[in-house]
Amino acid sequence: MKYEDLLEIAANWAAILTAGVATIAYMRFVGAQWLRRRALERHLREEKLMGHDEGRRTVIHLMANLAMTESEVLQAGFQSRKVKPVPGKDDQGRAARIYFEYDGDDLPAPRKM
């Protein structure tokens, strides 16, 4: 076998391994995003089901309770179909903060009194 043949085989294996590593890295990245989104949805759902208030929570609250960074909370909140962002208004009616609230279909119907 010539040197060129060995080099070609090594290059082909390197390309295959690179594709495999890239696929695994991408799957881990997407999986981590999915886990963060699920944790956010679960937390907000539990907060809403407690019934103390509307279940709206600020990004700071969510960062502290879910051990996520601000960007991770924002990304999970905006990617979720079950969580809606709600603007918090200041005295002049301008948006001053962002709340996230659970808005999924699996909540029990409110009781009539």
N, C-alpha and C positions, 0 to 999 in steps of 0.2 A: 504494500500500500504506500502510495506517495504521500508526501507532506501535505499537498494540496487537498487530497481526499480526506485526510484526518482533520484538516482545518475546516473543511466544508461540513463534516459530521459534527464537529464541535460547535460550529455556528448554528446549525440546525437545532441541536439540543439546547443551546442558549436561548434561541427564539422561543422554543416550546416552554422552557422553564420560565422565561420572562412573562409569557402569556398566562401561565398558571399562577404565578405570584401576583400578577396584576388582577386576575379574576378573584383570587382569595382576598386580596386587600379591598377590592370593591365590595365584595359580599360582606366583609366585616364592617365597612363604613356604613352601608345601607342597613345592616342589622343593628348597629348602634343607634342610628337615627330612629329606627322602628321602636327599639326599646325605650328610648327617651320619650317618644310620642305617646306610647302606651302608658308609661309612668305618669306623664302629665294628664292624660285623659282619666286615668284611674284616680289620681289625687283630686282633680277637680270634681269628678263624679261623686266621690265620697264626701267632699266638702258641701256639695249641693244637697246630697241626701240627708246630711245632718240637720238641715233646716234652720240653722241659726240665722242665716241671711240668704242673699241671692246666690251665694257660692262664688262670687267674683273674687279673684285674687290678683294681686299685683305681681309684676315680674320679680321684684325683690323677695316677696313672700315665697314664690315658687322656687327661686334660686336657693333659698335657705332650706326649704323642706325637701327638695328633690336632689340637692347636691349637684346642680347643673350650673353652667356659666350663663350669663345673660344671653349670649348669642344662641346657646343650645335651647334655652327656654323659648326665645322668640321664634327660632326655626321650628321647633316642635309645635308651638301654638299655631303658627301660620300654615303648617303642613296638614294639620289635623282637620278632618271633616266634622269632628264631634266637639270641637272647641271653637268658640268665636271670640274675637277681640272686641272689647267694649271700651270706648274712650272715657276716661275720667275727666270731668270738666272742672275748671277753676272758677273763681268768683265772677269772672267776666265771660264765662261760657265757652272758653277755649279749651281744647284738649290739652291736659297737663300730664296725664299718665295713661298707661295702658293696663286694662284689666283683662284677664282671660276668664271665661265662664264656660262651663260644660253645657253643651247644647245637643246631646245625643238623643236618639229616639228611644233608648232603653230605660228612661226614667219612668218611675210609676206616675200615674195620673194624680194630680193634686186632689186632696180630699175636699169634698164640699161640706160646708158646715151649716 
